[in-house]
């Protein structure tokens, strides 16, 4: 954390610093200051345990997002009422056990801060919540992060259904639990997308007494699962936002204002997101208008773009979450006339709300990017 932010002592000081940083084109410092404000507010509430503190941070982080979106101070009133009525942890339990993900998770995911969401806290502290709540949160995180890509990849390299289920269940289940209990990680392993970091973690997990015991009696199934996930990450199918942002910050050829614009575009926020909201006004396919349910997505992948292409509004779509993820992973694309193209690798797309009669209105400026997507991202086999 920046030394200046480290010295800030009140949430109000942090917010003023964030506003000044934002005006000077330092989105990275503004985000750090807001995170410090969140931590200070949670600390002042009087949490008794670490898990309670992180639950409160989740609420305050959500309020920061709401305030930013609405342009005025906005409170998560219903959430605070639940906390007053039931207590911190029971309120979180109630929130995540609803049929759909918490609104906080949707909003925080949108700006790359899902580690603050209730779902992430529940998965991090599985012993503090019911098994039902933990499993529900794990499922949501898998859906949002596209972790089923790991399953699809295993099928694509010829593994049987039983092997896919075993390896996927091991990585997202007991191996994550062992790593969390040993304080090797603070999130589910399936959220790790950097191979170098995962391989370093894998060595530590393999040295745990419980791993050595269970792996021995389980015919090396757990070590095989770790190897498969490492192999999957080596396949290069996942690009991390964090690494891209670090690359932008470290690029000495960019002006600070340009860095800020690129960072905002990478996380789907700021001026770039506003330009897409202005152009599309709603999900480009379904017509959904609720801003918190719309994700800013590049047509030509970020990693393949020039800086100019990364900021071009015609290289962007506003999509609802399922469509965004399917498009990003090459499971759907769009023809020159805008008709949806569904990959044969996407099984039962209608359960995701994706239908063969869907259509998007493309203009001539979109075509070069969509042509790239069809040729290089869309998966036919």
N, C-alpha and C positions, 0 to 999 in steps of 0.2 A: 504494500500500500504506500502511496505517495506520502512523504514526511509531513506535508502541509495538512493532509487529510487526517493523518494519525493524531495531530495535535488538536483537532476539533473536538469540542466537549459537549455540544448540544445538537439535537436534530435540526434546530433552526439555523445554526451555523453551517451545518452540512448542506442544507437546502440552498442557502445563499451562495455557498461555494460552488454547488452544482450548477446553479443558474449562471454564475460568472464564467465557469468553465465552458458551459454550453455556448454562451455568447462568443467566446474566444475560439470556438471550433474544437474544443477538447472533450469530445464525447466520452472518451475513456475515463478522464478524471471526474466528469459529471456522474458517471455510473458508479465509480468508487465512492464518491461522496454520498450518493443516495444509499448505497449499501451500508455505509457507516451510520447514516441516519436511521436506517431500519434496525441495526444492531443496538443503537442507543435507546431507541423507543422500547424495544423488547426488554432491554435491561432495566429500564425504569418502571416497567409494569409490575415487576416483582415475581418473576418465574422462580420456582423452587428447584427445578431440575433442568438439565441441558435440553431434554426433549421438549419441555414446556417452552423454554426460551426460543427454540427453533420454530415451534408452532406459532408463537407470537411474531417472530420475524416474518413468517409466511404471510400473516395478516397485514403487517405494516408494508411489506414489499408489494402486496396486491394494491394497497391504498396508494402507494407511490405511482403504480402504473395507471390506476384510475385517475389520479390527479393530473398526470401527464397527458392522458387522452382527453380529459374533459376540460383542461385549461383552468381548473379551479380545484380547491381543496375538496377531496371526496373521501368519505369514510365508508368502510365495509360494515354498514350498520347492522345488517342481519347476522353477520358472523359474530360481531361483538355481543349482540343480544344472546346468541347461543352460548357464548363463553360465560356470560353473566348467569344464565339460567342453569347451565350444566357443568361448568368447569372447563378448563382448557382442553385436556385430552378427550373427555367425552364429547365435546363440541366438534373436535376434529374427526372423531370416529363417526359421528352422525353425518358430517359433511361428506366424507369420502364414501359412505355407504349408500349415498343416493345413486339412482340408476345411471346418471351421467357424471362425467368428470366435473370437478368443482370449477366454477368460472375463473377462480384465481389461477388454476393450473393452465387453462386455455390462454389467459392473458400473459402469464409469466413465460410460458413456452414460446409465445409469439416473439418475445424480445430476448430469448436465450437465457432466461433466469429461472428455469423450471426447478432448480435446486431449492428454491424458496417455497415451492408449492406444498400443500398438505400431503399430496400423494407421495412426494419425494421424502418427506419427513417420516411418514408411516413406514415406507420401505426401509429407511435407514434404521428405524427403531422397531423392528418387528415384534419384540417381546412386550412392547407397551400397548399394543392394539390387538384386536381380535384377529384370528386367522382369516376370517372372511374379509375384513378390511384390508389386510396385507395383500391377500391374493387379488382382490379387486384393484388395488393400486398398482400392483405389478403388471396386471393385464393392461391397464390404461397406459402405463409407461411403455410397455412393449408396442402397443398400437401406435402411440404418438411418435415414438423414435424409430419405427419401422424395423424393430428387432427381428421380425419374422423374415427379414432379409437373410439372416443367418440360417434359418430353416430352409428357405428357398435355395440358398447356395449349397447346402448339404445335399439336398435332393439333386441339384444340378451336377454334382460330382459323383453321383451314383450311390449314395448311402440309402439304406433301407429305411422305411418309416419308423421301425422300432429304434434304430440307431439315432435317427434325427430327434426323436422324442427324448431319448435318454440323454444325449449330449446337450440339447437345448434346455431340458429340465435341470440338468446338473449345473450348467453355467448360471442360469437365472435363479436357481433354487439354493441347494445346500452349499455350493461353492461360494455364492454371494453371501450367504448367512455366516459361513465360517470366516470369510474375509472381514465382514462387518463386525463380528464378535471379537476378532483379534485386532480390530481398529486398523486394518490395513487399507480399508477404503471407507468412504462415507456415502456410498451409493451402490446400486445394483451393478454387478460386473457388466451386464449387457449394455449399460450406458457408456462404457469405455470404448472409444472408437480409434484410439491411437495405439498402433501395434507396439511401439517401443515401451510405452507406459504399461500396456497389458503384459508384455513379456516380463518386465521387471516385477510386476505384481504376481505373475504366475510362479516365479521362483520362490517368492515368500510364502505363497499359499502351499506350495509343494513341501515346504519345510514344517508346516503345522503338524503337531502330533495327531490331531484328529484326521487330517488328510492322509498321513502315512498309514494309519490304522485302517481307515475305510477303503483307501485305494488298494491296499494289499488284499483285503477280503473281497473286494469288488472286481477282481481281475483287471486292475489298472484302468477301469472305466473313467475315473475322474481325471487322471493324467491325459487320457485320450481326448476327453472333452476340452481340456485346456489347449491341447495341441491343435484341435480342430478350430477352435475360436481364433487362435493365433494365425492359422492358415487362412481363415476367412478374412481377417483384417489385412493380411498381406495381399489379398486379392485386390485391394485398392477400391473397394466399393463404397467406402465411407470417407467423407471429407469433413473435418471438424471445423466448426465456426471459430473456435478459440485459436487454432493454428493460423487460419486465414487472417484473423484480426492481428495476431502477433506479427505476421508478415507485413501487414499494412503499417503498423506502428513503427516497425524497424526499417521501413523503406525511406532512406534519406533523400530520395529524389522527389518526394511528395511534399507539398505544402500542408500545413496543419489543417487548413480548411478542407482540402481535398481528402486528407486522411479521415477527418470526421465524417464527410459525406460517404466515403467508401465503407467505413465501419457501420454507419447507419444502414446503408444498403445491404451489407452482409447479414445483419440480424433482422432485416425486414422492417426497419423503423425509420424515423426521421424524415428528411426531405424525400427520399426515394419512395417510402411507403405512402407519403402524402400524395405524391405524383400519381401513384397507382390508384389510390382511393379517388382522386379527382378524375382520372381517366375512366376507370371501370365503374366506380360507385357501388359495387356489389360483387358477389362471386361471379366471375366471368362466365360460369357455366350454369350454376343452379339459381342464381339471382338472390341468394341470401344477402341481406343488407347489414346484419349486426356486425360492427367493426371488430369486436373481440373474437369473432368466429371466422375472420378472414386472414389468410396468411399471404404475405408478399413473396412470390416465388419467381426466380429467374428461369427463363425458357432455356437459353443456352447456359449450361452450368457455370457457376462462378469461377471454378478453377480453370475453365477454358476461355474465359473472357479477357479482353483488354480492359483497362480501367474505364475507357469510354463506354464500352459495352455494358460494364457493370452498373453504370449510372443511367443507361438509356431506358426510359420508361417503356419503350416498345419491346424491350427484352424482359418484360415482367408481366406476370398475371396475378390477379387476386383470386384465390381459390379457398373453398371451405376445406377443413383439415384432411378428410379422406382423399379428396381429389388432389390436394397439394402433395400428399405423401406418395400417392400412386404416380403422379406426374413426375415427381422428383426421382423416383426409383425406376422410371421407364416402363411402368406397367400400363400407362395410358399415354396417348399423344393425340394430336389433332391433324387432320388432313388439310390440304390447301384451302378447301371450302369450309373448314371449321368443324367437320363431323368428327366425333370422337373415335379413336382407334384403341381397342382394348387388347392388351397382350394376352396370348394364350397361357402365359404363366400366372395370370391373376385368376385364381379359382373363385367361383361364385361371386363375381363383382357386385351383383345386385344387393347382396347382404351389406355392402359398404355404401349403398346408395348410388352406385355407378351403373348407368344404363346405356345400352347401345344406341339409343336415339338422342343422346346428349349432343349439344352443339355449342360452338363458341364463335363470336363475331370477330374475325381477324381483319386487320387493315393491311395494306401493302407493306408497311414498315415492320410488321410482325413476321412476315413470311421467311426472311433469311434466318431468323432465329428458330422458328418452328421447323424449318427444313433441316437445320442442324440437329434439333432434338429428335426428329424422326430417323435421321441417318445414324446418329451416334449415341443416343440415350435410350430410345425405345427398344424394348426387348421382344424379339420375335420367337426366340427359342431359348 
